């Protein structure tokens, strides 16, 4: 669950692949309770106003990439373009960096993979492994 302090800091762009459950899950995670009427009653749940979701859908035919569809699922196209330029992660919506991080985690922390010989028996072990990966991980040659 994201904290409220993140909401105040800046706008947020999340890039996802075409899995249909992702946008709903993200919208559910990044919302907060807002009391609109005084007195008793349930608070409304509002999605953060500066949340933007970009989707990349790769269409393949016989294992060959035919088409890449990039679209804004939530938010505005102008703000997504502005956030992409600010991130220095490219000028188009892509999932390159998160896919690279997922691959690195699977490679370096075998206890998180689906089929492994030794699953982590303690949460402290997983936490320490994730800390080591996070402290040594670099996203691009520019970060060195």
N, C-alpha and C positions, 0 to 999 in steps of 0.2 A: 504494500500500500504506500503510495507516494506521500511524502509529508507536505504540509501546507507551506513550509518555508521554501520549497522548490517553486511553488506557484508564483511567489512574489518576485523571485529572481529574474525570470525572463520567460519568453515564449518557448514552446517546446515542439520540436518536430520529431516524429517517430516514423521511420520507414519500415514497411513490412512487405512480406511476399503476399501472394494471392489467397492465403488460407482464410476462409470466410469468418472464422471465429475470432480472429485477431482484432478487427476494428471494434466489435462489441465489447470484448474484454478490456481493451484500452480505454474506451469511453467509460466503462464501469469503474475502472481503477482510478481514473483521473477526474473525479467529481467530488463535490463537497456539499454538505447540508447548508441550505439557505432558508431562513425563516422569513416568509413573505407576509404573513398575517400575524397580528398580535394574539396572544392567548394560547390556548391549548391547540394541539393538532400536530400532525406530522410535518416535518420540514421537507421542503422540496430538494431534490438532488439535482444540481446543475453541473454540467461538464465545464471544465476550465475554459474560459473564453479564448485564451491564447494557445490552445492545443491544436496541433495540425498533424494529420496522418497522411503519409504518402504511400501508395501501393505500387509494387512492381509485379507484373504478371508476365511470366515467360511462357510463350507458346511454342511447343516442340512438336515436330512431326518426324516419326521414326528416329528418335534420339538426336535430331538436328534442330537447332534453334531457328525458328522461322520468324518470330516477331516478339518484341518486348513492348508491353503496354505499361506506360507510367501515368498514373492518375492521382489526383488529390481526393482522398476518401473523406476527409474532414478538414475544414478550414478553407482558406483562400489560396488560390494559385500564386498571387503576388507575394503573400507572406511566406509561402513555402520557398519560392525562388530566393527571397531575401535571406531566409534562414540557411539555405544551401550555400549561398555565397559567404555568409558569416562563419559557417562551420569549416570551410576550407576542405570539405570532403568531396567536392565535385560540383558540377553545375546541373546535374540531373538527379532525380530520385533513384537511389540504389541501395541495395542491402549488402554491399561488399564488405564493409567493416564488421558488421555483426556476424556475418557468415564466417569471416576469418577468425573472429574471436571464438565462435562456437567450435570451429575446427581445432583451434589451439587448445581449448579446454578439453575437448574429447581426447586429443593426443596426449596431453600432459597430465591429465587427472583421470586415469582409467576407471576409478570407482564411480564416475558419473555416467559412463556409457551404458547402453542397454544390456549388453552381454559382456560381462567381465568376470574374471576368475575370482576376484576378491573385491566385494563391495565394502565400502567404508562402514565400519561397525559403530563408529562414534561421530557425532556431528562436529566435534572439535577437529577431527582429521580432515573433514571436507572443508571446514572453515580455514584451516591453516593452508591447505592446498590452494584454495581460491585466493587467499591473500598472496601467496607466492606467485601465482600466475598473474594476478593484477599488478603486483609491484614490478614484475619483470617484463610485462607485455608492452609492446610498442606497436602503434597502428600504422605508421608509415615511416620511411627513411627521413622525412623532414623533422620528426620528433626527437631525433637523436642529438 
